[in-house]
Amino acid sequence: MALSWLKASVIAEVVLAVLPVVIFMFAFQFFITKRPIENLSQILIGIALSTIGLILFLEGLELGFLPLGQQVGAGLPTTGSAYIVVAFASIFGYAVTLAEPNLRVLISQVETVSSGSIPGNIILHVVGIGVGVSLGISMLRILLGIPLWKIIVPGYLLALMLIYFAPAYIVPMAFDAGAVVTGPVVVPLILTIGVGLTSVLGGRDPLIDSFGLVATATLAPVLSLLMLGIALGE
């Protein structure tokens, strides 16, 4: 059977996650706001497609991207150069950020609300550069055994300082970008790279050194967009 690799547990998990949300939204619309739902057939088709897509996406990650990420991460130290590891991580972080659907949604909303005055492409690439730099720093942190707090604490202190100089419109956008960028594409891929790298490094605790990449990636868009706002001015 062509789809025999699909796991019933994944299908059930996705359906049980999506169904309560759909029921709640429909019930709220019918019984609280008491307004009819426009384009009902289109909405139902969209929900069905989203559910199917989520099932296929999760299975695709499990079958392809996650094992590939671990293998690539485990192979990084064999290059024998920290520069190559950092360069790879930076380019990889930038590339996966461009593919993050959550960020695309945020950019779409920003362009809609601003009537196109805030170019989405600039936000996309600035956030991608920020995540790329953060992943490169995270790989260097793992290689050198630097504690996570030495990266996170100065980073958030810098963000708090930049808030006072950045235009008011960029501040909430920057913090939202930090949240949405750690979505279903970015998180599993950078985690598997970190786990793969740590698994072949001697003297590293996987529970300590494999994690923290997402925290750094969350901070990166905040800093990069605040800096962009300061550069662009009012």
SEMARTI-921215 format. One record per residue (C-alpha): residue number from 1; residue in three letters; x, y, z. Coordinates in pm, 1 decimal. Example, Ala and Ser with C-alpha at 12.3 -4.5 7.8 and 13.67 -1.06 7.14 Angstrom:
2
pt n: 1	res: ala	X: 1230.0	Y: -450.0	Z: 780.0
pt n: 2	res: ser	X: 1367.0	Y: -106.0	Z: 714.0
This chain:
234
pt n: 1	res: met	X: 0.0	Y: 0.0	Z: 0.0
pt n: 2	res: ala	X: 142.6	Y: 337.0	Z: -102.1
pt n: 3	res: leu	X: 73.1	Y: 509.8	Z: 230.5
pt n: 4	res: ser	X: 152.5	Y: 215.5	Z: 457.5
pt n: 5	res: trp	X: 430.1	Y: 419.9	Z: 622.0
pt n: 6	res: leu	X: 172.1	Y: 652.7	Z: 776.6
pt n: 7	res: lys	X: 137.5	Y: 580.3	Z: 1147.3
pt n: 8	res: ala	X: -211.2	Y: 558.3	Z: 1295.8
pt n: 9	res: ser	X: -77.9	Y: 720.0	Z: 1613.6
pt n: 10	res: val	X: 30.7	Y: 1031.9	Z: 1421.6
pt n: 11	res: ile	X: -305.3	Y: 1056.4	Z: 1243.9
pt n: 12	res: ala	X: -491.8	Y: 1023.1	Z: 1573.4
pt n: 13	res: glu	X: -263.6	Y: 1275.5	Z: 1742.8
pt n: 14	res: val	X: -319.4	Y: 1539.7	Z: 1474.4
pt n: 15	res: val	X: -695.2	Y: 1483.5	Z: 1456.3
pt n: 16	res: leu	X: -729.9	Y: 1500.9	Z: 1835.2
pt n: 17	res: ala	X: -525.8	Y: 1822.5	Z: 1835.5
pt n: 18	res: val	X: -718.6	Y: 1992.0	Z: 1554.3
pt n: 19	res: leu	X: -1072.0	Y: 1876.0	Z: 1629.2
pt n: 20	res: pro	X: -1122.0	Y: 2048.0	Z: 1969.3
pt n: 21	res: val	X: -1000.6	Y: 2379.3	Z: 1824.2
pt n: 22	res: val	X: -1239.7	Y: 2354.7	Z: 1529.5
pt n: 23	res: ile	X: -1534.1	Y: 2256.5	Z: 1751.7
pt n: 24	res: phe	X: -1461.3	Y: 2540.5	Z: 1993.8
pt n: 25	res: met	X: -1440.0	Y: 2802.8	Z: 1717.0
pt n: 26	res: phe	X: -1760.4	Y: 2686.3	Z: 1548.7
pt n: 27	res: ala	X: -1943.7	Y: 2666.2	Z: 1882.8
pt n: 28	res: phe	X: -1827.5	Y: 3016.2	Z: 1979.1
pt n: 29	res: gln	X: -1942.5	Y: 3156.4	Z: 1645.6
pt n: 30	res: phe	X: -2284.1	Y: 2989.0	Z: 1661.4
pt n: 31	res: phe	X: -2371.4	Y: 3024.8	Z: 2031.8
pt n: 32	res: ile	X: -2179.7	Y: 3331.8	Z: 2155.6
pt n: 33	res: thr	X: -2145.2	Y: 3573.6	Z: 1864.2
pt n: 34	res: lys	X: -2451.3	Y: 3416.2	Z: 1695.9
pt n: 35	res: arg	X: -2335.9	Y: 3504.1	Z: 1348.0
pt n: 36	res: pro	X: -2339.1	Y: 3279.2	Z: 1041.1
pt n: 37	res: ile	X: -2009.9	Y: 3152.9	Z: 903.7
pt n: 38	res: glu	X: -1937.4	Y: 3279.0	Z: 554.8
pt n: 39	res: asn	X: -1785.3	Y: 3048.7	Z: 292.3
pt n: 40	res: leu	X: -1849.1	Y: 2743.4	Z: 511.3
pt n: 41	res: ser	X: -1763.3	Y: 2487.3	Z: 243.8
pt n: 42	res: gln	X: -1436.0	Y: 2662.6	Z: 166.4
pt n: 43	res: ile	X: -1346.2	Y: 2675.6	Z: 535.1
pt n: 44	res: leu	X: -1421.8	Y: 2304.7	Z: 584.2
pt n: 45	res: ile	X: -1209.5	Y: 2213.4	Z: 282.3
pt n: 46	res: gly	X: -928.1	Y: 2430.0	Z: 416.0
pt n: 47	res: ile	X: -944.1	Y: 2265.7	Z: 759.4
pt n: 48	res: ala	X: -937.0	Y: 1920.3	Z: 599.6
pt n: 49	res: leu	X: -639.3	Y: 2012.6	Z: 381.6
pt n: 50	res: ser	X: -455.6	Y: 2162.4	Z: 680.2
pt n: 51	res: thr	X: -512.2	Y: 1847.0	Z: 883.4
pt n: 52	res: ile	X: -391.3	Y: 1621.4	Z: 602.6
pt n: 53	res: gly	X: -94.9	Y: 1849.9	Z: 542.7
pt n: 54	res: leu	X: 2.3	Y: 1846.3	Z: 909.2
pt n: 55	res: ile	X: -10.6	Y: 1466.1	Z: 918.5
pt n: 56	res: leu	X: 208.7	Y: 1439.3	Z: 609.1
pt n: 57	res: phe	X: 443.9	Y: 1708.2	Z: 738.1
pt n: 58	res: leu	X: 502.0	Y: 1532.5	Z: 1071.9
pt n: 59	res: glu	X: 559.5	Y: 1199.1	Z: 900.0
pt n: 60	res: gly	X: 794.1	Y: 1365.9	Z: 653.4
pt n: 61	res: leu	X: 998.5	Y: 1513.3	Z: 935.3
pt n: 62	res: glu	X: 1020.3	Y: 1177.5	Z: 1109.0
pt n: 63	res: leu	X: 1119.4	Y: 989.1	Z: 794.5
pt n: 64	res: gly	X: 1346.2	Y: 1241.2	Z: 628.2
pt n: 65	res: phe	X: 1457.3	Y: 1566.5	Z: 783.2
pt n: 66	res: leu	X: 1514.7	Y: 1449.1	Z: 1141.3
pt n: 67	res: pro	X: 1746.7	Y: 1156.4	Z: 1061.4
pt n: 68	res: leu	X: 1922.3	Y: 1363.2	Z: 794.9
pt n: 69	res: gly	X: 1974.5	Y: 1647.2	Z: 1042.0
pt n: 70	res: gln	X: 2125.0	Y: 1415.1	Z: 1301.0
pt n: 71	res: gln	X: 2359.0	Y: 1262.9	Z: 1045.1
pt n: 72	res: val	X: 2472.1	Y: 1601.7	Z: 918.8
pt n: 73	res: gly	X: 2523.2	Y: 1727.5	Z: 1274.8
pt n: 74	res: ala	X: 2723.8	Y: 1417.6	Z: 1365.4
pt n: 75	res: gly	X: 2935.9	Y: 1465.1	Z: 1053.5
pt n: 76	res: leu	X: 3023.5	Y: 1829.5	Z: 1119.7
pt n: 77	res: pro	X: 3318.2	Y: 1761.7	Z: 1355.0
pt n: 78	res: thr	X: 3478.6	Y: 1539.1	Z: 1089.8
pt n: 79	res: thr	X: 3547.6	Y: 1851.8	Z: 884.8
pt n: 80	res: gly	X: 3817.1	Y: 1932.7	Z: 1138.8
pt n: 81	res: ser	X: 3744.8	Y: 2305.0	Z: 1124.1
pt n: 82	res: ala	X: 3533.6	Y: 2512.6	Z: 1359.4
pt n: 83	res: tyr	X: 3506.9	Y: 2775.5	Z: 1086.1
pt n: 84	res: ile	X: 3332.9	Y: 2530.2	Z: 854.5
pt n: 85	res: val	X: 3093.8	Y: 2423.0	Z: 1131.7
pt n: 86	res: val	X: 3001.2	Y: 2783.7	Z: 1210.5
pt n: 87	res: ala	X: 2970.5	Y: 2878.2	Z: 841.7
pt n: 88	res: phe	X: 2748.9	Y: 2576.9	Z: 770.1
pt n: 89	res: ala	X: 2526.9	Y: 2649.9	Z: 1071.9
pt n: 90	res: ser	X: 2488.7	Y: 3016.1	Z: 974.3
pt n: 91	res: ile	X: 2390.2	Y: 2937.9	Z: 615.1
pt n: 92	res: phe	X: 2164.4	Y: 2654.3	Z: 728.6
pt n: 93	res: gly	X: 1990.0	Y: 2875.2	Z: 987.0
pt n: 94	res: tyr	X: 1925.9	Y: 3141.7	Z: 725.8
pt n: 95	res: ala	X: 1789.5	Y: 2887.6	Z: 474.7
pt n: 96	res: val	X: 1549.4	Y: 2710.5	Z: 711.7
pt n: 97	res: thr	X: 1417.5	Y: 3045.0	Z: 835.1
pt n: 98	res: leu	X: 1314.3	Y: 3138.7	Z: 482.3
pt n: 99	res: ala	X: 1111.6	Y: 2816.2	Z: 471.6
pt n: 100	res: glu	X: 936.5	Y: 2875.0	Z: 806.3
pt n: 101	res: pro	X: 559.4	Y: 2903.0	Z: 742.2
pt n: 102	res: asn	X: 487.8	Y: 3082.9	Z: 1070.3
pt n: 103	res: leu	X: 716.4	Y: 3366.9	Z: 967.7
pt n: 104	res: arg	X: 541.8	Y: 3390.3	Z: 630.4
pt n: 105	res: val	X: 209.6	Y: 3435.3	Z: 809.2
pt n: 106	res: leu	X: 351.8	Y: 3715.0	Z: 1024.9
pt n: 107	res: ile	X: 497.5	Y: 3890.9	Z: 722.7
pt n: 108	res: ser	X: 166.1	Y: 3863.7	Z: 539.0
pt n: 109	res: gln	X: -16.3	Y: 4023.6	Z: 832.0
pt n: 110	res: val	X: 243.5	Y: 4299.6	Z: 863.6
pt n: 111	res: glu	X: 210.4	Y: 4387.4	Z: 494.9
pt n: 112	res: thr	X: -169.9	Y: 4384.9	Z: 522.8
pt n: 113	res: val	X: -184.2	Y: 4607.7	Z: 830.1
pt n: 114	res: ser	X: 82.0	Y: 4847.4	Z: 702.2
pt n: 115	res: ser	X: -75.1	Y: 4858.6	Z: 352.6
pt n: 116	res: gly	X: 257.6	Y: 4748.5	Z: 209.1
pt n: 117	res: ser	X: 461.4	Y: 5030.3	Z: 365.1
pt n: 118	res: ile	X: 672.0	Y: 4772.7	Z: 554.4
pt n: 119	res: pro	X: 825.9	Y: 4540.8	Z: 289.5
pt n: 120	res: gly	X: 787.7	Y: 4176.9	Z: 386.7
pt n: 121	res: asn	X: 1099.8	Y: 4067.5	Z: 199.3
pt n: 122	res: ile	X: 1318.8	Y: 4291.5	Z: 412.7
pt n: 123	res: ile	X: 1173.3	Y: 4144.3	Z: 732.5
pt n: 124	res: leu	X: 1212.5	Y: 3790.6	Z: 597.9
pt n: 125	res: his	X: 1579.3	Y: 3825.1	Z: 511.3
pt n: 126	res: val	X: 1673.3	Y: 4026.5	Z: 820.5
pt n: 127	res: val	X: 1513.5	Y: 3763.6	Z: 1043.8
pt n: 128	res: gly	X: 1685.0	Y: 3489.8	Z: 840.7
pt n: 129	res: ile	X: 2023.3	Y: 3655.9	Z: 883.1
pt n: 130	res: gly	X: 1960.2	Y: 3690.5	Z: 1256.7
pt n: 131	res: val	X: 1870.9	Y: 3323.7	Z: 1297.9
pt n: 132	res: gly	X: 2167.6	Y: 3222.7	Z: 1084.5
pt n: 133	res: val	X: 2408.3	Y: 3420.8	Z: 1299.5
pt n: 134	res: ser	X: 2249.3	Y: 3283.4	Z: 1617.1
pt n: 135	res: leu	X: 2283.6	Y: 2923.1	Z: 1499.3
pt n: 136	res: gly	X: 2646.7	Y: 2983.2	Z: 1410.7
pt n: 137	res: ile	X: 2705.7	Y: 3123.3	Z: 1760.1
pt n: 138	res: ser	X: 2519.2	Y: 2825.9	Z: 1910.4
pt n: 139	res: met	X: 2742.6	Y: 2578.5	Z: 1726.6
pt n: 140	res: leu	X: 3049.1	Y: 2765.8	Z: 1848.3
pt n: 141	res: arg	X: 2906.4	Y: 2757.6	Z: 2201.2
pt n: 142	res: ile	X: 2871.5	Y: 2380.0	Z: 2181.6
pt n: 143	res: leu	X: 3221.9	Y: 2335.3	Z: 2043.1
pt n: 144	res: leu	X: 3379.8	Y: 2556.1	Z: 2309.4
pt n: 145	res: gly	X: 3156.3	Y: 2446.4	Z: 2595.9
pt n: 146	res: ile	X: 3031.6	Y: 2798.6	Z: 2672.8
pt n: 147	res: pro	X: 2738.2	Y: 2806.5	Z: 2919.3
pt n: 148	res: leu	X: 2408.9	Y: 2912.5	Z: 2761.4
pt n: 149	res: trp	X: 2346.3	Y: 3195.1	Z: 3008.7
pt n: 150	res: lys	X: 2655.7	Y: 3377.2	Z: 2884.1
pt n: 151	res: ile	X: 2480.0	Y: 3410.3	Z: 2548.5
pt n: 152	res: ile	X: 2118.7	Y: 3459.0	Z: 2657.3
pt n: 153	res: val	X: 2161.5	Y: 3712.5	Z: 2939.7
pt n: 154	res: pro	X: 2375.8	Y: 3964.0	Z: 2743.5
pt n: 155	res: gly	X: 2145.8	Y: 3914.3	Z: 2443.1
pt n: 156	res: tyr	X: 1829.3	Y: 4008.5	Z: 2629.3
pt n: 157	res: leu	X: 2003.4	Y: 4297.0	Z: 2803.8
pt n: 158	res: leu	X: 2104.8	Y: 4424.8	Z: 2460.6
pt n: 159	res: ala	X: 1745.3	Y: 4382.9	Z: 2337.7
pt n: 160	res: leu	X: 1612.1	Y: 4583.4	Z: 2631.8
pt n: 161	res: met	X: 1861.8	Y: 4860.3	Z: 2554.5
pt n: 162	res: leu	X: 1773.2	Y: 4864.7	Z: 2184.4
pt n: 163	res: ile	X: 1401.8	Y: 4907.9	Z: 2264.7
pt n: 164	res: tyr	X: 1467.9	Y: 5265.1	Z: 2375.5
pt n: 165	res: phe	X: 1627.4	Y: 5356.5	Z: 2041.8
pt n: 166	res: ala	X: 1405.1	Y: 5159.0	Z: 1802.6
pt n: 167	res: pro	X: 1086.8	Y: 5304.3	Z: 1648.5
pt n: 168	res: ala	X: 771.8	Y: 5210.8	Z: 1838.2
pt n: 169	res: tyr	X: 620.7	Y: 5014.4	Z: 1547.8
pt n: 170	res: ile	X: 914.9	Y: 4770.4	Z: 1522.9
pt n: 171	res: val	X: 924.8	Y: 4665.1	Z: 1890.2
pt n: 172	res: pro	X: 613.2	Y: 4442.8	Z: 1906.6
pt n: 173	res: met	X: 688.0	Y: 4310.5	Z: 1559.2
pt n: 174	res: ala	X: 1039.9	Y: 4213.0	Z: 1666.1
pt n: 175	res: phe	X: 923.2	Y: 4017.3	Z: 1969.8
pt n: 176	res: asp	X: 646.4	Y: 3847.7	Z: 1771.9
pt n: 177	res: ala	X: 902.0	Y: 3749.0	Z: 1508.7
pt n: 178	res: gly	X: 1112.0	Y: 3591.6	Z: 1781.2
pt n: 179	res: ala	X: 819.0	Y: 3373.8	Z: 1878.0
pt n: 180	res: val	X: 690.6	Y: 3273.4	Z: 1535.2
pt n: 181	res: val	X: 1029.4	Y: 3194.3	Z: 1383.1
pt n: 182	res: thr	X: 1066.7	Y: 2894.5	Z: 1614.1
pt n: 183	res: gly	X: 799.7	Y: 2700.3	Z: 1429.5
pt n: 184	res: pro	X: 752.9	Y: 2355.3	Z: 1278.2
pt n: 185	res: val	X: 1039.7	Y: 2386.5	Z: 1029.4
pt n: 186	res: val	X: 1309.1	Y: 2572.0	Z: 1224.0
pt n: 187	res: val	X: 1279.3	Y: 2397.0	Z: 1560.7
pt n: 188	res: pro	X: 1311.2	Y: 2028.2	Z: 1462.2
pt n: 189	res: leu	X: 1586.6	Y: 2092.5	Z: 1211.0
pt n: 190	res: ile	X: 1815.8	Y: 2299.7	Z: 1432.1
pt n: 191	res: leu	X: 1754.3	Y: 2069.1	Z: 1728.7
pt n: 192	res: thr	X: 1856.1	Y: 1761.8	Z: 1532.8
pt n: 193	res: ile	X: 2169.9	Y: 1937.3	Z: 1409.0
pt n: 194	res: gly	X: 2261.2	Y: 2023.9	Z: 1769.3
pt n: 195	res: val	X: 2186.7	Y: 1673.9	Z: 1899.0
pt n: 196	res: gly	X: 2385.5	Y: 1517.3	Z: 1616.8
pt n: 197	res: leu	X: 2684.2	Y: 1742.7	Z: 1682.0
pt n: 198	res: thr	X: 2681.5	Y: 1685.0	Z: 2057.1
pt n: 199	res: ser	X: 2647.5	Y: 1308.8	Z: 2018.3
pt n: 200	res: val	X: 2995.8	Y: 1277.4	Z: 1867.2
pt n: 201	res: leu	X: 3177.0	Y: 1531.7	Z: 2083.0
pt n: 202	res: gly	X: 3360.6	Y: 1388.5	Z: 2379.5
pt n: 203	res: gly	X: 3307.8	Y: 1540.5	Z: 2722.2
pt n: 204	res: arg	X: 2969.6	Y: 1693.6	Z: 2636.1
pt n: 205	res: asp	X: 2642.9	Y: 1638.7	Z: 2822.8
pt n: 206	res: pro	X: 2369.6	Y: 1598.3	Z: 2558.6
pt n: 207	res: leu	X: 2104.2	Y: 1734.0	Z: 2795.0
pt n: 208	res: ile	X: 2302.8	Y: 2051.7	Z: 2854.2
pt n: 209	res: asp	X: 2479.1	Y: 2115.5	Z: 2527.0
pt n: 210	res: ser	X: 2221.6	Y: 1986.2	Z: 2275.7
pt n: 211	res: phe	X: 1957.3	Y: 2233.6	Z: 2383.1
pt n: 212	res: gly	X: 1945.7	Y: 2611.2	Z: 2400.2
pt n: 213	res: leu	X: 1960.1	Y: 2651.0	Z: 2023.7
pt n: 214	res: val	X: 1591.2	Y: 2736.3	Z: 2007.9
pt n: 215	res: ala	X: 1627.6	Y: 2992.0	Z: 2286.9
pt n: 216	res: thr	X: 1906.8	Y: 3163.4	Z: 2096.0
pt n: 217	res: ala	X: 1707.9	Y: 3146.6	Z: 1771.6
pt n: 218	res: thr	X: 1413.1	Y: 3308.9	Z: 1949.7
pt n: 219	res: leu	X: 1629.4	Y: 3600.0	Z: 2059.1
pt n: 220	res: ala	X: 1791.3	Y: 3654.0	Z: 1718.8
pt n: 221	res: pro	X: 1492.4	Y: 3805.0	Z: 1530.9
pt n: 222	res: val	X: 1427.2	Y: 4042.2	Z: 1820.1
pt n: 223	res: leu	X: 1777.6	Y: 4184.6	Z: 1796.7
pt n: 224	res: ser	X: 1794.1	Y: 4188.6	Z: 1416.5
pt n: 225	res: leu	X: 1458.2	Y: 4364.3	Z: 1371.3
pt n: 226	res: leu	X: 1527.3	Y: 4617.9	Z: 1645.5
pt n: 227	res: met	X: 1856.7	Y: 4699.3	Z: 1472.0
pt n: 228	res: leu	X: 1672.3	Y: 4724.9	Z: 1140.4
pt n: 229	res: gly	X: 1423.3	Y: 4966.7	Z: 1293.8
pt n: 230	res: ile	X: 1702.7	Y: 5183.0	Z: 1432.4
pt n: 231	res: ala	X: 1878.0	Y: 5181.8	Z: 1093.7
pt n: 232	res: leu	X: 1558.8	Y: 5278.7	Z: 909.1
pt n: 233	res: gly	X: 1453.1	Y: 5533.4	Z: 1168.6
pt n: 234	res: glu	X: 1096.7	Y: 5666.7	Z: 1185.7
